[in-house]
Amino acid sequence: MNKRKIRDYLRLTGSFVFFIVYLPHLLLVSVIESKKMVYSDVSAMTRTLDIKLKGWVALLYFLHNNAYFRSLFYFRIGPILSLLIGWYRPGDKYFIISKTLKMGKACVIAHPYATILNADSIGDNFSCRHCTTLGEKSNGRPQIGDNVALGANVTIVGKVHIGNNVIVGTGSVVVKDVPDNCIVAGNPAKIIRYIVND
């Protein structure tokens, strides 16, 4: 058994030890409207991290071991419910999600330290890394399409539309619209190449 599997089993064991702490979370997710969204995030995280857990066991694992996932979980359940159950196991204070953001399913957040998601909308299968800023200007907030991946230290500000199937390179500053099916990078971001599906 490799070190990663041993680490995952130890973390899972720790999650079960603290099961009672997460019982309100697990009960709540079974009755809320956004249950499918929460479990789509769990599935996306297990695929990305190659963790062989499913369902409520995977949810328990991420709630206990990942403060960033807890932030996303509290966003999904809404501000009132997150106040009721989030006070004793808070999310990460350096990862901020706007309460007015409309976010699609299967979101993967990879160590989003110092990350602010203040977009108008984000589509399905979104992923981002640390130091990402989706920010507001006087003309509005960004709109992000489906299947968009943002590298580390990406800044997207203003009323900018990012199309579907887009990769934004590390350190990019996006201030203009980006079409579908392309890779952009730079400051300001420019199209590096188009993604062609065979």
C-alpha positions as CSV (number, residue, x, y, z in Angstrom):
1,M,0.0,0.0,0.0
2,N,1.5,3.4,-1.0
3,K,1.9,6.3,1.4
4,R,-1.0,8.2,-0.2
5,K,-3.5,5.4,0.4
6,I,-2.3,5.1,4.0
7,R,-2.8,8.8,4.5
8,D,-6.3,8.7,3.0
9,Y,-7.3,5.8,5.3
10,L,-5.9,7.6,8.3
11,R,-7.9,10.8,7.4
12,L,-11.0,8.7,6.8
13,T,-10.6,7.1,10.2
14,G,-10.3,10.6,11.8
15,S,-13.5,11.6,10.0
16,F,-15.4,8.7,11.5
17,V,-14.0,9.5,15.0
18,F,-15.5,13.0,14.6
19,F,-18.7,11.7,12.9
20,I,-20.9,13.3,15.6
21,V,-19.5,16.7,14.8
22,Y,-20.7,16.3,11.2
23,L,-24.0,14.6,11.8
24,P,-25.9,18.0,11.4
25,H,-24.1,18.5,8.1
26,L,-25.0,15.0,6.8
27,L,-28.6,15.2,8.0
28,L,-29.0,18.6,6.4
29,V,-27.6,17.6,3.0
30,S,-30.1,14.8,2.8
31,V,-33.1,17.2,2.8
32,I,-31.9,20.4,1.1
33,E,-32.7,21.4,-2.5
34,S,-29.0,21.7,-3.4
35,K,-28.2,18.1,-2.5
36,K,-27.3,17.1,-6.1
37,M,-25.0,20.1,-6.3
38,V,-23.1,19.2,-3.1
39,Y,-22.7,15.6,-4.3
40,S,-21.5,16.7,-7.7
41,D,-18.8,18.7,-6.0
42,V,-17.9,15.6,-3.9
43,S,-17.7,13.5,-7.0
44,A,-15.5,16.0,-8.8
45,M,-13.2,16.2,-5.9
46,T,-12.8,12.4,-5.5
47,R,-12.1,12.1,-9.3
48,T,-9.5,15.0,-9.2
49,L,-7.8,13.7,-6.0
50,D,-8.2,10.0,-7.0
51,I,-9.8,9.1,-3.7
52,K,-11.9,5.9,-3.8
53,L,-14.8,7.0,-1.7
54,K,-18.4,7.6,-2.6
55,G,-21.6,9.2,-1.3
56,W,-21.9,10.3,2.3
57,V,-18.6,8.7,3.2
58,A,-16.8,10.9,0.7
59,L,-18.8,14.0,1.9
60,L,-17.7,13.2,5.5
61,Y,-14.1,12.8,4.4
62,F,-14.0,16.2,2.7
63,L,-16.0,18.0,5.5
64,H,-13.5,16.8,8.1
65,N,-10.2,17.2,6.1
66,N,-10.7,20.1,3.7
67,A,-11.6,23.6,5.0
68,Y,-11.9,24.8,1.4
69,F,-14.5,22.2,0.7
70,R,-16.4,23.3,3.8
71,S,-16.4,26.8,2.4
72,L,-18.0,25.5,-0.8
73,F,-20.4,23.3,1.2
74,Y,-21.6,26.3,3.3
75,F,-22.0,28.3,0.1
76,R,-24.2,25.5,-1.4
77,I,-26.5,25.2,1.6
78,G,-27.0,29.0,1.9
79,P,-26.2,31.7,4.4
80,I,-28.9,30.9,7.0
81,L,-28.2,27.2,7.3
82,S,-24.4,27.8,7.2
83,L,-24.7,30.1,10.2
84,L,-26.6,27.4,12.1
85,I,-24.2,24.6,11.5
86,G,-21.0,26.3,10.3
87,W,-19.9,28.1,13.5
88,Y,-18.1,25.2,15.1
89,R,-16.4,23.8,11.9
90,P,-15.9,26.9,9.8
91,G,-14.6,27.0,6.2
92,D,-11.4,28.7,5.3
93,K,-11.4,32.5,6.0
94,Y,-9.1,33.2,3.1
95,F,-11.4,31.7,0.5
96,I,-14.4,33.9,-0.2
97,I,-17.4,33.1,-2.3
98,S,-19.9,35.9,-3.0
99,K,-23.4,35.1,-1.7
100,T,-24.9,36.3,-4.9
101,L,-22.9,34.1,-7.2
102,K,-24.8,31.6,-9.3
103,M,-22.5,28.5,-9.5
104,G,-22.9,25.3,-11.6
105,K,-22.3,21.8,-10.5
106,A,-19.0,19.8,-10.1
107,C,-16.8,22.6,-8.9
108,V,-13.2,21.7,-7.9
109,I,-11.3,24.1,-5.7
110,A,-7.6,23.2,-5.5
111,H,-6.0,24.8,-2.4
112,P,-7.7,28.2,-3.0
113,Y,-5.7,30.3,-0.5
114,A,-6.4,34.0,-0.9
115,T,-9.1,33.3,-3.5
116,I,-12.2,35.5,-4.1
117,L,-15.0,34.3,-6.3
118,N,-17.2,37.4,-6.9
119,A,-18.5,36.6,-10.3
120,D,-22.0,37.0,-11.7
121,S,-22.2,33.3,-12.7
122,I,-19.9,30.3,-13.0
123,G,-20.9,27.3,-15.1
124,D,-20.5,23.5,-14.6
125,N,-17.1,21.8,-14.1
126,F,-15.2,24.9,-13.0
127,S,-11.8,24.6,-11.3
128,C,-9.5,27.1,-9.9
129,R,-6.3,27.3,-7.8
130,H,-4.9,29.7,-5.2
131,C,-4.7,33.5,-5.5
132,T,-7.6,33.6,-8.0
133,T,-9.7,36.8,-8.1
134,L,-13.0,37.1,-9.9
135,G,-13.7,40.7,-9.2
136,E,-16.3,43.4,-9.7
137,K,-15.8,46.7,-11.5
138,S,-18.3,49.5,-12.0
139,N,-19.4,47.9,-15.3
140,G,-20.3,44.5,-13.6
141,R,-18.9,41.1,-12.7
142,P,-17.4,38.2,-14.8
143,Q,-19.5,35.5,-16.3
144,I,-17.7,32.1,-16.5
145,G,-18.9,29.4,-18.9
146,D,-18.8,25.6,-18.5
147,N,-15.6,23.5,-18.3
148,V,-13.3,26.4,-17.4
149,A,-10.0,25.9,-15.6
150,L,-8.1,28.8,-14.0
151,G,-4.5,28.5,-13.1
152,A,-2.9,30.0,-10.0
153,N,-2.9,33.8,-9.5
154,V,-5.5,34.5,-12.2
155,T,-7.3,37.8,-12.1
156,I,-10.6,38.4,-14.0
157,V,-12.3,41.7,-13.4
158,G,-15.3,43.6,-14.7
159,K,-18.1,42.5,-17.0
160,V,-16.0,39.9,-18.9
161,H,-17.5,36.8,-20.5
162,I,-15.3,33.6,-20.4
163,G,-16.6,31.1,-22.9
164,N,-17.0,27.3,-22.5
165,N,-14.0,24.9,-22.6
166,V,-11.4,27.5,-21.7
167,I,-8.1,27.2,-19.9
168,V,-6.7,30.4,-18.4
169,G,-2.9,30.2,-17.7
170,T,-1.2,30.9,-14.4
171,G,-0.7,34.6,-13.7
172,S,-3.1,35.8,-16.3
173,V,-5.1,39.1,-16.1
174,V,-8.3,38.9,-18.1
175,V,-10.0,42.2,-18.9
176,K,-11.7,41.3,-22.3
177,D,-14.1,38.5,-23.4
178,V,-12.7,35.1,-24.1
179,P,-14.3,32.9,-26.8
180,D,-15.2,29.2,-26.5
181,N,-12.6,26.4,-26.9
182,C,-9.3,28.2,-26.3
183,I,-6.3,28.6,-24.0
184,V,-5.4,32.2,-22.9
185,A,-2.5,33.5,-20.9
186,G,-0.5,36.7,-20.2
187,N,-1.1,40.1,-18.8
188,P,-3.3,41.2,-20.5
189,A,-4.5,37.7,-21.5
190,K,-4.3,36.8,-25.1
191,I,-5.3,33.6,-27.0
192,I,-2.4,31.2,-27.1
193,R,-4.2,28.6,-29.2
194,Y,-7.6,27.1,-29.8
195,I,-8.7,23.7,-28.5
196,V,-9.8,21.4,-31.2
197,N,-11.8,18.3,-30.3
198,D,-11.2,15.3,-32.6
